[in-house]
């Protein structure tokens, strides 16, 4: 049985830093387009698994 993976404070800080870097480099419209595409891709992959 697999144990639950816990995200440490370092993981949260790294994710926040990466998000902040992306937000400063790309315009908001570009980020929204990529986020929408990622959600569609995630939804399609979940449907295929079932």
PyMOL commands that set and color helices and strands:
alter all, ss='L'
color gray80, all
select helices_A, chain A and resi 9-25+28-49
alter helices_A, ss='H'
color red, helices_A
deselect
rebuild
show_as cartoon
